[in-house]
């Protein structure tokens, strides 16, 4: 008689480890493209530092790129994947939902690695250019008398503000939040590309309509809801850049000269609240999307 070697069902840790490796291999081409862009950016920024003596402050929370990368990466992770069919790895003796979540986890691991490289790149340029990293900096603050038309720099007041290291986590949480939402979009519908195209088209059409329409309901309550979703206290801007863009403004003070001032200082508490809300929404959406792939075995 020939003894048959029976293998136990792989554990979730083993599946996740294999998915990290598999996703990494599938992302080699996007990784090379990203590396090429990073080299070009290094040459460009390095040239500005050498020619003009520019000093680059370390403010990773002001960059939109991590959130954009988190939204785009699921397109590459799930590209060509037969999510609702009998594709490779879907046929293994592991629950399909567990496989789906493990694949999402594999992409997230590489996403965090890419964001880490980006943040270290920013830190390196800040140190090499003599920019501020941990020291307090002078910021121009608006007062009730500040107005853009006509703008009077004398109405601004100067304050010393020390960096909040907790805000250095913004690139990682922003990328995670958008990655969860985009992964749910790619994993749940049978035709995700239609949803992606439809979402982008709807966003631009609504933006144009609200800016040009004279319809009261479109420019009134609907516009308020849209603005709250994007730039409100718990809006998407809070997740992506901790509201730092909405808090800043720029005004001309002379021919070819401008000054940047702040309406209020960045609030780590407001960022944390918005981030937790969006992360919870992304996790719930991902779980609902992955549940469409759970095994349905008859007893």
C-alpha positions as CSV (number, residue, x, y, z in Angstrom):
1,X,0.0,0.0,0.0
2,X,1.1,3.5,-0.7
3,X,0.8,6.0,2.1
4,X,-0.8,9.2,1.1
5,X,0.7,12.3,2.5
6,X,-2.1,14.5,3.7
7,X,-1.5,18.2,4.2
8,X,-3.6,20.4,6.5
9,X,-5.3,23.5,5.2
10,X,-2.9,26.5,5.1
11,X,-3.4,28.9,7.9
12,X,-4.2,32.6,7.3
13,X,-0.7,33.7,8.2
14,X,0.8,31.4,5.5
15,X,-1.8,32.6,2.9
16,X,-1.0,36.2,3.8
17,X,2.7,35.7,3.5
18,X,2.3,34.0,0.1
19,X,0.0,36.9,-1.1
20,X,2.6,39.5,-0.1
21,X,5.1,37.7,-2.2
22,X,2.7,37.2,-5.1
23,X,1.5,40.8,-5.1
24,X,5.1,42.0,-4.9
25,X,6.0,40.0,-8.1
26,X,2.9,41.4,-9.9
27,X,3.9,45.0,-9.0
28,X,7.4,44.9,-10.4
29,X,6.6,47.0,-13.5
30,X,4.7,49.7,-11.6
31,X,7.5,49.7,-9.0
32,X,10.1,50.3,-11.7
33,X,8.0,53.1,-13.2
34,X,7.7,54.7,-9.7
35,X,11.4,54.4,-9.2
36,X,12.1,56.1,-12.5
37,X,9.8,59.0,-11.5
38,X,11.5,59.2,-8.1
39,X,14.9,59.5,-9.8
40,X,13.6,62.3,-12.1
41,X,12.1,64.1,-9.2
42,X,15.4,63.8,-7.3
43,X,17.3,65.3,-10.2
44,X,14.8,68.2,-10.5
45,X,14.6,69.1,-6.8
46,X,18.3,68.6,-6.4
47,X,18.9,71.0,-9.2
48,X,16.7,73.6,-7.5
49,X,18.5,73.2,-4.3
50,X,22.0,73.6,-5.9
51,X,21.1,76.5,-8.2
52,X,18.9,78.6,-6.0
53,X,19.8,77.4,-2.5
54,X,16.2,76.4,-1.8
55,X,15.4,75.1,1.6
56,X,12.8,72.4,1.8
57,X,10.9,71.9,5.1
58,X,9.8,68.5,6.2
59,X,6.0,68.6,5.9
60,X,4.9,65.2,4.7
61,X,1.3,65.9,5.8
62,X,0.9,68.5,3.1
63,X,1.4,66.1,0.2
64,X,-1.6,64.7,-1.7
65,X,0.5,62.0,-3.5
66,X,0.2,59.2,-0.8
67,X,-3.6,59.4,-0.9
68,X,-3.5,59.3,-4.7
69,X,-1.1,56.3,-4.7
70,X,-3.4,54.5,-2.3
71,X,-6.4,55.0,-4.6
72,X,-4.5,53.8,-7.7
73,X,-2.6,50.8,-6.3
74,X,-5.7,48.5,-6.2
75,X,-6.1,49.0,-9.9
76,X,-2.7,47.3,-10.4
77,X,-3.2,44.7,-7.6
78,X,-6.5,43.4,-9.1
79,X,-5.7,44.0,-12.8
80,X,-6.6,40.9,-14.8
81,X,-7.8,39.0,-11.8
82,X,-10.9,36.8,-12.4
83,X,-12.4,37.7,-9.0
84,X,-15.7,35.9,-9.5
85,X,-14.4,33.0,-11.4
86,X,-12.2,29.9,-10.8
87,X,-8.9,31.8,-11.1
88,X,-5.5,30.7,-9.7
89,X,-5.5,30.7,-5.8
90,X,-9.3,30.9,-5.7
91,X,-9.4,27.2,-6.1
92,X,-7.1,26.3,-3.2
93,X,-8.7,24.9,0.0
94,X,-8.9,28.3,1.7
95,X,-12.0,30.4,2.0
96,X,-12.3,32.8,-0.9
97,X,-13.0,35.8,1.3
98,X,-9.9,35.0,3.3
99,X,-7.9,34.9,0.1
100,X,-9.4,38.2,-1.0
101,X,-8.5,39.9,2.2
102,X,-5.0,38.4,2.2
103,X,-4.4,39.8,-1.3
104,X,-5.6,43.2,-0.1
105,X,-3.2,42.9,2.8
106,X,-0.3,42.0,0.5
107,X,-0.9,45.1,-1.6
108,X,-1.1,47.3,1.6
109,X,2.3,46.0,2.8
110,X,3.9,47.1,-0.4
111,X,2.0,50.4,-0.3
112,X,3.3,51.2,3.2
113,X,6.8,50.3,1.9
114,X,6.4,52.8,-1.0
115,X,5.1,55.5,1.3
116,X,8.0,54.9,3.7
117,X,10.4,55.5,0.9
118,X,8.6,58.7,-0.1
119,X,8.7,60.1,3.4
120,X,12.4,59.2,3.8
121,X,13.0,61.0,0.5
122,X,11.3,64.1,1.8
123,X,13.3,63.9,5.0
124,X,16.6,63.5,3.1
125,X,16.0,66.6,1.1
126,X,15.0,68.6,4.1
127,X,18.2,67.6,5.9
128,X,20.5,68.1,2.8
129,X,19.0,71.5,2.0
130,X,19.1,72.8,5.6
131,X,15.3,72.9,5.9
132,X,13.4,72.7,9.1
133,X,12.6,69.3,10.5
134,X,12.0,69.6,14.3
135,X,12.6,73.3,15.0
136,X,9.8,75.8,15.5
137,X,9.0,78.0,12.5
138,X,7.4,81.4,12.1
139,X,3.9,81.3,10.5
140,X,1.8,84.3,9.4
141,X,-1.7,84.1,10.9
142,X,-4.8,85.8,9.7
143,X,-6.7,88.1,12.0
144,X,-10.4,89.2,11.8
145,X,-9.1,92.3,9.9
146,X,-7.4,90.3,7.2
147,X,-8.9,90.6,3.8
148,X,-7.8,89.5,0.3
149,X,-9.2,92.6,-1.4
150,X,-7.3,94.8,-0.8
151,X,-4.8,92.7,1.1
152,X,-2.9,94.4,3.9
153,X,0.1,92.4,5.2
154,X,0.0,94.5,8.4
155,X,-3.2,92.7,9.5
156,X,-1.3,89.5,9.8
157,X,0.4,88.4,13.0
158,X,3.4,86.2,13.4
159,X,3.4,83.1,15.7
160,X,6.0,80.4,16.4
161,X,4.7,76.9,15.7
162,X,6.5,73.7,16.5
163,X,6.0,70.7,14.3
164,X,3.6,68.0,15.4
165,X,5.4,64.7,14.7
166,X,2.1,62.8,14.9
167,X,1.1,64.5,11.7
168,X,4.0,62.7,10.0
169,X,1.7,59.7,10.0
170,X,-0.7,61.5,7.6
171,X,0.9,60.0,4.4
172,X,0.5,56.4,5.8
173,X,-3.1,56.9,7.1
174,X,-4.1,58.8,3.9
175,X,-2.8,56.0,1.7
176,X,-4.4,53.4,3.9
177,X,-7.8,55.1,3.8
178,X,-7.9,55.5,0.0
179,X,-6.5,52.0,-0.5
180,X,-9.3,50.5,1.6
181,X,-12.0,52.3,-0.3
182,X,-10.5,51.6,-3.7
183,X,-9.9,47.9,-2.9
184,X,-13.6,47.7,-1.9
185,X,-14.5,49.2,-5.3
186,X,-12.3,46.8,-7.2
187,X,-13.3,43.7,-5.2
188,X,-17.1,44.1,-4.8
189,X,-18.7,44.9,-8.2
190,X,-18.4,42.5,-11.2
191,X,-17.6,45.5,-13.4
192,X,-15.3,47.7,-11.3
193,X,-13.9,49.6,-14.2
194,X,-17.4,51.0,-15.0
195,X,-17.7,52.1,-11.4
196,X,-14.3,53.8,-11.5
197,X,-15.1,55.6,-14.7
198,X,-18.6,56.5,-13.5
199,X,-17.2,57.9,-10.2
200,X,-14.6,60.1,-11.9
201,X,-17.1,61.4,-14.4
202,X,-19.8,62.1,-11.8
203,X,-17.3,64.0,-9.6
204,X,-16.3,66.3,-12.5
205,X,-19.8,66.8,-13.8
206,X,-21.1,67.6,-10.3
207,X,-18.3,70.0,-9.7
208,X,-19.0,71.8,-13.0
209,X,-22.7,71.8,-12.4
210,X,-22.4,73.3,-8.9
211,X,-20.2,76.1,-10.2
212,X,-22.3,77.0,-13.2
213,X,-25.9,76.1,-12.4
214,X,-28.4,78.5,-11.1
215,X,-30.7,75.8,-9.8
216,X,-31.3,76.5,-6.1
217,X,-31.2,72.9,-4.8
218,X,-27.9,72.2,-6.7
219,X,-26.2,75.3,-5.5
220,X,-27.7,75.2,-2.0
221,X,-28.2,72.0,0.2
222,X,-26.6,69.7,-2.3
223,X,-23.5,71.9,-2.6
224,X,-23.3,72.1,1.1
225,X,-23.3,68.3,1.4
226,X,-20.7,68.0,-1.3
227,X,-18.5,70.6,0.4
228,X,-18.8,68.9,3.8
229,X,-17.8,65.5,2.2
230,X,-14.7,67.0,0.6
231,X,-13.5,69.8,2.9
232,X,-15.7,69.7,6.0
233,X,-14.4,68.9,9.5
234,X,-14.6,65.2,8.7
235,X,-14.2,65.5,5.0
236,X,-11.8,63.8,2.7
237,X,-9.3,66.6,2.9
238,X,-8.9,65.8,6.6
239,X,-7.9,62.3,5.7
240,X,-5.6,63.2,2.8
241,X,-3.7,66.3,4.1
242,X,-5.0,67.0,7.6
243,X,-6.8,70.1,6.2
244,X,-3.5,71.9,5.7
245,X,-4.5,73.1,2.2
246,X,-7.8,74.6,3.3
247,X,-6.1,76.3,6.3
248,X,-3.6,78.1,4.1
249,X,-4.1,81.1,1.7
250,X,-1.8,83.1,-0.6
251,X,-2.0,86.8,-1.5
252,X,0.0,89.1,-3.7
253,X,2.0,91.7,-1.8
254,X,3.9,93.3,-4.8
255,X,5.0,92.7,-8.4
256,X,6.1,89.0,-8.5
257,X,5.8,88.6,-4.7
258,X,3.3,86.7,-2.6
259,X,2.9,85.7,1.0
260,X,1.4,82.5,2.4
261,X,-0.6,82.8,5.6
262,X,-2.8,80.6,7.7
263,X,-6.4,80.9,8.8
264,X,-5.7,78.6,11.7
265,X,-3.0,76.1,12.8
266,X,-3.1,72.4,11.8
267,X,-5.1,70.5,14.4
268,X,-4.0,66.9,15.1
269,X,-7.2,66.2,16.9
270,X,-9.3,67.1,13.9
271,X,-7.1,65.0,11.6
272,X,-7.4,62.0,13.9
273,X,-11.2,62.2,14.0
274,X,-11.5,62.5,10.2
275,X,-9.0,59.7,9.7
276,X,-10.7,57.3,12.1
277,X,-14.1,58.0,10.4
278,X,-12.7,57.3,6.9
279,X,-10.7,54.3,7.9
280,X,-13.8,52.8,9.6
281,X,-15.8,53.5,6.4
282,X,-13.1,51.9,4.2
283,X,-12.8,48.8,6.4
284,X,-16.6,48.4,6.5
285,X,-16.8,48.8,2.7
286,X,-14.0,46.3,2.2
287,X,-15.5,43.7,4.5
288,X,-18.8,44.0,2.6
289,X,-17.1,43.7,-0.8
290,X,-15.0,40.7,0.4
291,X,-18.1,39.0,1.8
292,X,-19.4,38.7,-1.7
293,X,-16.7,36.1,-2.2
294,X,-17.3,34.0,0.9
295,X,-17.8,30.3,0.5
296,X,-21.4,29.1,0.3
297,X,-21.3,25.4,1.0
298,X,-24.4,23.4,1.5
299,X,-24.5,21.2,4.6
